[in-house]
C-alpha cells in the first residue's frame, strides 16, 4: 500500500497532529488541521523511495531509498541516458529484502513516496524492467515488485 506524505507524518509521529499545518480560527488562535488522519497507526518500518530525475525526461538519475526512520541509501547513475542499469541493483536488493521481510512477518509492505511523480517513476521502473531480457534477474524482480505495488495502488484508487 502506498501512503502519502501527510499520512506518513501522521503514522511516524507519536502525536498524529504534531506536524500538521496550522490554520487561524475565529477566536484569534491558531488551531491544528490535517488533510488526513489514519484510522489506526500503521506498523513500521516503511520503505521510502524518492527518485531524482532529469527535468522533462522520464529518466532516473538517482534514487534515495530505505527505512524512512533512518538515513537513506542513495544510488546514482553517472550517465542517466545510458542503458546501464547497474546503479539500480542496490535499490532492487533493498526493495526485495524489505518486501520479503514484510511478507515473512505477515504484514503488508508500506512504501513511502514524496509526491505523485515518484509513483509514476515506480510504475515506469516496473514497466521497463519486469520483462526486460537484457536486465539481470534482480532487476526483473524489482520490475515485477514495482508493477505489483502500482497495481495495488491503482486498485485502491478505483474503489
Residue pairs with C-beta under 8 A, 6 or more apart in sequence:
1 108
1 109
1 110
1 111
1 152
1 153
1 156
2 111
2 112
2 113
2 119
2 149
2 152
2 153
2 156
3 11
3 42
3 46
3 110
3 111
3 112
4 36
5 112
5 114
5 115
6 34
6 35
6 36
7 36
7 38
7 42
8 46
8 68
8 112
9 19
9 20
10 16
10 19
10 34
10 36
10 37
10 38
11 38
11 41
11 42
11 44
11 46
12 44
12 46
12 68
12 69
13 19
16 34
16 37
16 38
16 41
17 32
17 34
20 32
20 33
20 34
21 32
21 33
21 34
22 30
22 31
22 32
22 33
23 30
23 31
23 32
23 33
24 30
24 31
25 31
42 110
43 107
43 110
44 68
44 69
44 110
45 67
45 68
45 69
45 98
45 110
46 67
46 68
46 110
46 111
46 112
47 65
47 66
47 67
47 68
47 94
47 95
47 98
47 99
47 109
47 110
47 111
47 112
48 64
48 65
48 66
48 67
48 68
48 72
48 111
48 112
48 113
49 63
49 64
49 65
49 95
49 111
49 112
49 113
49 118
49 121
49 122
50 63
50 64
50 65
50 72
50 113
50 114
50 118
51 60
51 62
51 63
51 64
51 117
51 118
51 121
52 60
52 61
52 62
52 63
52 64
53 59
53 60
53 61
53 80
53 117
53 121
54 61
54 80
54 81
57 80
58 120
58 121
58 124
59 80
59 81
60 77
60 80
60 88
60 121
60 125
61 76
61 77
61 80
62 74
62 75
62 76
62 77
63 74
63 75
63 88
63 91
64 72
64 73
64 74
65 72
65 73
65 74
65 75
65 91
65 94
65 95
66 72
66 73
66 94
68 112
73 90
73 91
73 94
75 87
75 88
75 90
75 91
76 87
77 84
77 87
78 87
83 134
85 129
85 135
85 139
88 125
88 129
88 139
88 142
89 136
89 138
89 139
91 142
92 138
92 139
92 141
92 142
93 138
95 142
95 145
95 146
96 138
96 141
96 142
96 145
98 109
99 109
99 145
102 108
102 109
102 110
103 109
109 149
111 122
111 149
113 119
113 122
119 150
119 153
122 146
122 149
122 150
123 146
123 147
123 150
125 142
125 143
125 146
126 143
126 144
126 145
126 146
126 147
126 148
126 149
126 150
127 143
127 147
128 143
129 135
129 139
129 140
129 142
129 143
129 146
130 140
130 143
130 144
130 146
130 147
131 140
131 143
132 139
132 140
132 143
135 143
